[in-house]
Amino acid sequence: MIERKGFMMKKNSTLLDLFFYVAIPLIIWHFRDKIGLSDYLAMVISAGIGIIYGLYVFKKQKN
């Protein structure tokens, strides 16, 4: 039972990683013209979200 729980946690972690590192930046990049962002600002926002999520995961795994 413990192995199955670990597998599910890894699966959820992978999905969250894909969401924060791939999906959100692609969504921001796709809609940047419609919401009035420059290319640079879209990249900064995407990177900021990834960095904040990375720090959150690091802190969570450290505990």
DRENTI-706568 format. One record per residue (C-alpha): z, x, y. Coordinates in steps of 0.5 Angstrom, whole numbers, padded with zeros to 4 digits, always signed. Each point is the difference from the previous one (the first is absolute). Layout:
REM DRENTI-706568
ZXY
...
***
This chain:
REM DRENTI-706568
+0000+0000+0000
+0002+0006+0005
-0007+0003-0001
-0004-0007+0001
+0004+0000+0007
-0002+0007+0002
-0007-0002-0002
+0000-0006+0005
+0004+0004+0005
-0006+0005+0000
-0005-0005+0000
+0003-0003+0006
+0001+0006+0004
-0008+0002-0002
-0002-0007+0003
+0004+0001+0006
-0003+0007+0001
-0007-0002+0000
+0002-0006+0005
+0003+0005+0005
-0004+0006-0001
-0007-0004-0001
+0000-0007+0001
+0004+0000+0007
-0005+0005+0003
-0006-0003-0002
+0002-0006+0003
+0002+0003+0006
-0007+0004+0000
-0004-0006-0001
+0003-0005+0005
+0001+0006+0006
-0006-0003+0004
+0003-0007-0001
+0007+0001+0003
-0002+0006+0005
+0002+0006-0003
-0003+0007+0001
-0002+0004-0006
+0005+0005+0001
+0006-0005+0001
-0002-0004-0006
+0001+0007-0004
+0006+0001+0004
+0003-0007-0002
-0002+0001-0008
+0003+0007+0000
+0006-0002+0003
+0001-0006-0005
-0002+0005-0006
+0006+0005+0003
+0005-0006+0001
-0001-0002-0007
+0000+0007-0003
+0006+0001+0003
+0003-0006-0003
-0002+0001-0007
+0003+0007+0001
+0007-0002+0002
-0001-0006-0005
-0001+0005-0006
+0005+0005+0003
+0006-0005-0001
***
